[in-house]
Amino acid sequence: MRAISGLWRWRHNPLRRATDLAEAWVALAALLLILVVTPLVGSFVGGLAQGALQSSVREQRASRHLVTATVVRRVPGSSLDVDPESATGRDKRTRVLADWTAPDGTLHQGRVMTSLDRPEPGDLFRMWTDRQGRTVARPLDAATAATHAVIAGVGAALLAAGFIEGVRRLIVWRMVRLRYDRWDRAWDKAGPDWGRTGTGS
């Protein structure tokens, strides 16, 4: 809005300099670019991120499997750990030695994390593995992928707006420097005696 009011203010002003009008036009152009370009950049980057993340979701769902594991024993000295994959970061997990059967039918045993409060031998719990039975993180869900895509799009739009504003400020700074240079040259032409009493008499 300041760009439009600046153009209107300088339209018929007798004190208007060419650089004043140019600055107002640069501000208006930057405003229009921010209003038009940044949503396009945001939607383009968000769409690319959405496509890549949803493809990753499909791949993870195809390659990761939920299997049932059986607690053999609690690992000695294992304390409750925070689950890094939980949404709140407050879910506690306990490390246990467990047996499980991989999707390919092979038997496995190893130390894994379980969400059981007090795991006892024979307790069952669910965990994610790959086709060969190696433990993996839970697959990314579609809603989380969409959220990440939106964040990527908003971030790209903000970066584009910041870039446009930075270019505008650089152009205005250059215009101001040129104006000061012209003033210095005009002052030099006026001579060192300008303004003294009796000069030219």
DOKOL-337483 format. One record per atom (N, C-alpha, C): x, y, z negated. Coordinates in steps of 0.001 Angstrom, whole numbers, padded with zeros to 6 digits, always signed. Example, Ala and Ser with C-alpha at 12.3 -4.5 7.8 and 13.67 -1.06 7.14 Angstrom:
! DOKOL-337483
+013190-005690-007800
+012300-004500-007800
+013200-003300-007800
+012850-002250-007080
+013670-001060-007140
+012900+000030-007870
This chain:
! DOKOL-337483
+000826-001196+000000
+000000+000000+000000
+000869+001259+000000
+002034+001194-000691
+002903+002356-000737
+003411+002702+000654
+003640+001654+001474
+004128+001896+002837
+003088+002653+003645
+001808+002264+003524
+000746+002922+004282
+000554+004353+003798
+000565+004536+002465
+000411+005903+001942
+001609+006760+002318
+002801+006142+002411
+003985+006893+002830
+003866+007365+004260
+003361+006504+005127
+003157+006910+006514
+002137+008040+006612
+001057+007931+005873
+000012+008951+005917
+000521+010279+005367
+001323+010209+004306
+001833+011427+003671
+002764+012179+004616
+003581+011431+005373
+004571+012082+006237
+004019+012408+007627
+002770+012073+007887
+002228+012209+009234
+002310+013646+009763
+001850+014651+009011
+001836+016047+009464
+002596+016961+008525
+003462+016425+007708
+004191+017238+006739
+005311+017997+007449
+005371+019334+007316
+006428+020104+007993
+007819+019821+007419
+007889+019284+006204
+009191+018963+005601
+009679+017567+005966
+008919+016885+006784
+009245+015501+007144
+010541+015439+007950
+011410+014510+007524
+012605+014214+008307
+012343+012931+009084
+013143+012720+010109
+012976+011504+010910
+013215+010265+010056
+014160+010364+009123
+014466+009205+008283
+013332+008893+007309
+012589+009930+006870
+011447+009680+005983
+010402+008826+006681
+010106+009186+007913
+009119+008431+008680
+009648+007025+008987
+010936+006922+009298
+011529+005616+009590
+011467+004703+008365
+011740+005261+007188
+011665+004472+005959
+010250+003968+005717
+009270+004823+005966
+007880+004414+005781
+007507+003307+006768
+007984+003418+008022
+007704+002371+009010
+008387+001053+008632
+009604+001142+008126
+010317-000071+007689
+009560-000736+006549
+009072+000063+005594
+008304-000496+004474
+007021-001158+004954
+006337-000521+005909
+005102-001106+006445
+005395-002415+007192
+006474-002406+007986
+006842-003626+008705
+007171-004751+007733
+007901-004426+006655
+008239-005449+005659
+006981-005983+004984
+006042-005093+004671
+004787-005526+004043
+004015-006469+004967
+003921-006108+006243
+003204-006962+007191
+003906-008310+007361
+005236-008297+007411
+005976-009557+007511
+005738-010433+006286
+005744-009824+005106
+005508-010599+003882
+004101-011206+003901
+003118-010418+004363
+001742-010913+004386
+001517-011992+005442
+002280-011949+006539
+002053-012892+007642
+003054-014052+007617
+004334-013726+007460
+005377-014743+007607
+005466-015662+006391
+005411-015091+005195
+005621-015939+004004
+004573-017051+003864
+003285-016808+004135
+002351-017946+004077
+002663-019012+005125
+003113-018572+006310
+003466-019537+007346
+004677-020373+006933
+005687-019706+006368
+006879-020431+005907
+006503-021402+004793
+005693-020921+003838
+005282-021774+002726
+004505-022993+003175
+003566-022794+004103
+002772-023933+004566
+003612-024890+005410
+004561-024350+006186
+005425-025209+006998
+006317-026078+006111
+006993-025440+005149
+007885-026191+004252
+007076-027151+003379
+005920-026685+002873
+005071-027566+002071
+004585-028767+002864
+004248-028555+004148
+003818-029663+004995
+004934-030664+005242
+006150-030145+005487
+007295-031052+005670
+007556-031858+004401
+007533-031161+003253
+007776-031853+001980
+006680-032875+001703
+005441-032509+001998
+004322-033434+001784
+004494-034694+002626
+004848-034523+003881
+005048-035677+004751
+006160-036588+004255
+007293-035976+003871
+008428-036774+003400
+008106-037475+002082
+007457-036757+001163
+007149-037344-000145
+006085-038440-000038
+005067-038227+000782
+004045-039261+000935
+004618-040506+001616
+005565-040298+002529
+006251-041441+003136
+007048-042195+002080
+007692-041440+001174
+008437-042072+000079
+007495-042829-000854
+006303-042265-001093
+005306-042954-001932
+004933-044290-001308
+004670-044286+000003
+004294-045537+000678
+005425-046566+000630
+006652-046100+000854
+007802-047016+000810
+007982-047611-000587
+007863-046757-001612
+008034-047246-002979
+006926-048222-003362
+005711-047936-002944
+004610-048864-003255
+004811-050218-002582
+005410-050187-001383
+005643-051445-000672
+006811-052228-001258
+007797-051524-001819
+009016-052213-002260
+009068-052464-003767
+008195-051859-004541
+008216-052035-005996
+006980-052797-006447
+007185-053684-007404
+006104-054571-007826
+005994-054572-009345
+004753-054643-009810
+004483-054716-011242
+004438-056191-011637
+005341-056581-012560
+005390-057979-013004
+005168-058039-014507
+004820-059217-014988
+004628-059434-016420
+005898-060051-016997
+006411-059423-018047
+007618-059919-018705
+007259-060416-020101
+008074-061322-020619
+007872-061886-021956
+009054-061516-022835
+008753-060984-024016
+009817-060606-024947
+010479-061871-025476
+011812-061931-025371
+012585-063020-025971
+012969-062620-027390
+013517-061422-027512
+013847-060889-028832
+014135-059408-028694
+014038-058722-029791
+014396-057308-029826
+015915-057205-029845
+016473-056260-029137
+017924-056096-029096
+018367-055526-030438
+019327-056172-031103
+019768-055692-032425
+020278-054259-032349
+019870-053467-033350
+020334-052085-033436
+019675-051141-032457
+018693-051614-031680
+018045-050724-030706
+017025-049857-031419
+017177-048591-031250
+016218-047661-031855
+015211-047252-030795
+014205-046555-031227
+013201-046071-030283
+013815-044990-029415
+013637-045102-028119
+014133-044121-027164
+012955-043420-026513
+013206-042204-026053
+012171-041471-025324
+012125-041992-023905
+010916-042207-023394
+010744-042687-022028
+010960-041524-021062
+012014-041571-020224
+012254-040468-019301
+011218-040367-018199
+010445-041405-017976
+009454-041394-016899
+008082-040949-017367
+007915-040738-018671
+006582-040359-019154
+006305-038909-018814
+005031-038584-018716
+004636-037227-018353
+004955-036238-019465
+004808-036662-020703
+005018-035749-021820
+006432-035780-022350
+007168-036847-022067
+008509-036979-022599
+008508-037390-024055
+007342-037766-024593
+007242-038138-026007
+006960-039618-026211
+006688-040351-025132
+006400-041772-025265
+007670-042508-025686
+007569-043281-026738
+008725-044002-027250
+008804-045385-026626
+010015-045830-026385
+010246-047141-025781
+011267-047888-026635
+011162-049218-026636
+012071-050069-027397
+012802-050997-026435
+014100-051160-026654
+014891-052051-025804
+014781-053483-026325
+014461-054409-025403
+014308-055818-025764
+015004-056691-024721
+015247-057934-025100
+015677-058951-024143
+014409-059651-023678
+014217-059742-022355
+012957-060287-021832
+013219-061202-020647
+012240-062079-020409
+012228-062956-019229
+011110-062488-018309
+011341-062571-016986
+010287-062269-016021
+010547-063019-014722
+009490-063163-013971
+009579-063819-012665
+009433-062760-011589
+010406-062729-010671
+010399-061737-009590
+009323-062088-008571
+008914-061131-007746
+007932-061425-006690
+008392-062514-005722
+009712-062692-005580
+010185-063756-004687
+010252-065115-005382
+009825-065179-006674
+009746-066441-007396
+010946-066772-008255
+012007-065966-008216
+013193-066236-009032
+012975-065788-010465
+013602-066500-011410
+013503-066165-012829
+014643-065239-013216
+014322-064283-014091
+015327-063300-014528
+015234-063113-016030
+016364-062718-016591
+016402-062345-018009
+017346-061158-018134
+016966-060198-018975
+017823-059031-019164
+017263-058089-020201
+018064-057069-020488
+017643-056040-021448
+016840-054982-020705
+015653-054748-021191
+014753-053784-020558
+014065-052957-021644
+013402-051896-021201
+012649-051040-022117
+011180-051455-022082
+010553-051434-023249
+009128-051753-023334
+008424-050687-024163
+007152-050494-023868
+006372-049512-024623
+005684-050146-025829
+005942-051439-026086
+005348-052100-027255
+005865-051451-028530
+004956-051233-029491
+005364-050582-030745
+006343-051446-031538
+005928-052675-031782
+006775-053604-032529
+006852-054918-031769
+007758-054965-030793
+007811-056167-029969
+008268-057396-030760
+007530-058467-030560
+007861-059759-031186
+008083-060775-030079
+008902-061816-030334
+009092-062848-029313
+007749-063407-028841
+007610-063508-027528
+006382-064020-026935
+005416-062931-026493
+005606-061692-026935
+004735-060596-026499
+004912-060354-024999
+003822-060021-024354
+003844-059748-022914
+003742-058247-022667
+004424-057797-021637
+004306-056390-021215
+004562-056314-019718
+004156-055198-019121
+004291-055020-017669
+005499-054128-017375
+006203-054419-016301
+007355-053624-015882
+007483-053668-014362
+008205-052690-013829
+008367-052579-012376
+009695-053192-011951
+009647-053970-010865
+010866-054548-010283
+010805-054422-008771
+011961-054640-008135
+011944-054733-006675
+011631-056175-006273
+011693-056476-005006
+011323-057822-004521
+012220-058911-005118
+013491-058558-005395
+014434-059540-005939
+014405-059626-007458
+013576-058826-008107
+013449-058904-009558
+014306-057916-010327
+015020-057031-009645
+015800-056018-010341
+014864-054934-010863
+015102-054476-012088
+014221-053457-012677
+014390-052129-011943
+013292-051452-011722
+013286-050156-011036
+012309-049229-011759
+012393-047956-011445
+011444-046987-012007
+010083-047178-011360
+009039-046730-012048
+007701-046836-011460
+007641-046001-010189
+006858-046431-009212
+006803-045685-007948
+006145-044320-008136
+006568-043416-007302
+005991-042076-007299
+004531-042172-006866
+003645-041452-007576
+002232-041496-007168
+001921-040324-006247
+000843-040456-005494
+000492-039473-004456
+000228-038093-005041
-000400-038030-006223
-000712-036727-006828
+000563-035981-007210
+001534-036700-007780
+002800-036064-008144
+003535-035602-006902
+003506-036415-005846
+004149-036030-004592
+003515-034760-004026
+002181-034683-004078
+001491-033485-003580
+001863-032261-004406
+001986-032431-005721
+002379-031307-006580
+003771-030816-006222
+004693-031755-006003
+006054-031363-005613
+006055-030646-004261
+005206-031082-003344
+005122-030433-002030
+004603-029003-002165
+003599-028814-003028
+003063-027460-003251
+004142-026561-003860
+004880-027090-004830
+005948-026306-005457
+007003-025931-004418
+007348-026875-003538
+008326-026585-002478
+007809-025490-001545
+006520-025553-001178
+005943-024541-000303
+005917-023168-000941
+005511-023113-002217
+005480-021822-002928
+006892-021263-003071
+007843-022138-003392
+009227-021689-003518
+009768-021138-002208
+009466-021812-001099
+009922-021332+000208
+009281-019989+000551
+007991-019832+000233
+007313-018558+000500
+007935-017433-000322
+008246-017708-001588
+008873-016691-002438
+010268-016333-001926
+011013-017333-001479
+012340-017054-000921
+012242-016209+000348
+011259-016522+001190
+011069-015737+002410
+010697-014295+002075
+009808-014116+001093
+009430-012754+000687
+010634-012010+000121
+011436-012701-000691
+012639-012077-001242
+013636-011701-000157
+013766-012558+000853
+014683-012257+001956
+014216-011026+002727
+012909-010965+003029
+012371-009812+003763
+012562-008529+002955
+012281-008593+001673
+012454-007414+000817
+013928-007010+000734
+014817-008006+000678
+016245-007704+000649
+016702-007012+001926
+016210-007490+003076
+016556-006851+004354
+016014-005429+004393
+014778-005232+003898
+014204-003873+003863
+015065-002943+003027
+015466-003421+001845
+016289-002579+000971
+017642-002265+001607
+018210-003229+002304
+019489-003014+002976
+019355-001964+004071
+018261-002044+004848
+018040-001058+005918
+017852+000335+005322
+017044+000435+004266
+016808+001744+003635
+018102+002287+003045
+018894+001427+002408
+020174+001861+001842
+021078+002415+002937
+021106+001719+004090
+021927+002190+005212
+021420+003526+005724
+020105+003695+005806
+019538+004965+006264
+019903+006109+005310
+019845+005821+004022
+020197+006846+003030
+021675+007216+003163
+022535+006225+003368
+023967+006510+003538
+024185+007386+004772
+023489+007078+005870
+023621+007891+007074
+023131+009312+006831
+022043+009453+006064
+021530+010787+005739
+022558+011580+004931
+023168+010930+003943
+024205+011611+003142
+025401+012004+003998
+025766+011135+004941
+026880+011468+005834
+026549+012692+006679
+025304+012777+007159
+024894+013947+007944
+024906+015200+007083
+024478+015095+005842
+024512+016252+004945
+025956+016710+004706
+026864+015734+004541
+028270+016099+004336
+028834+016830+005547
+028496+016349+006742
+028984+017014+007953
+028380+018420+008069
+027095+018568+007745
+026449+019894+007800
+027077+020834+006779
+027416+020310+005615
+028033+021133+004576
+029430+021572+005015
+030159+020652+005674
+031491+021002+006174
+031414+022079+007245
+030377+022040+008086
+030219+023053+009131
+029908+024420+008526
+029158+024422+007406
+028792+025696+006783
+030032+026416+006281
+031090+025677+006023
+032350+026292+005618
+032438+026492+004129
+033674+026703+003659
+033895+026840+002217
+033388+028157+001650
+033115+029165+002530
+032669+030471+002039
+031154+030594+001978
+030421+029513+002300
+028957+029613+002346
+028414+029924+000958
+027564+030935+000897
+026927+031287-000365
+027681+032312-001168
+028888+032696-000756
+029615+033713-001526
+029122+035098-001159
+029127+036018-002110
+028680+037381-001840
+029722+038079-000977
+029241+038815-000020
+030133+039560+000856
+030668+038778+002026
+030258+037509+002152
+030755+036708+003258
+030155+037210+004559
+031008+037370+005551
+030544+037780+006883
+030291+039272+006989
+030586+040085+005939
+030324+041526+006055
+031594+042268+006415
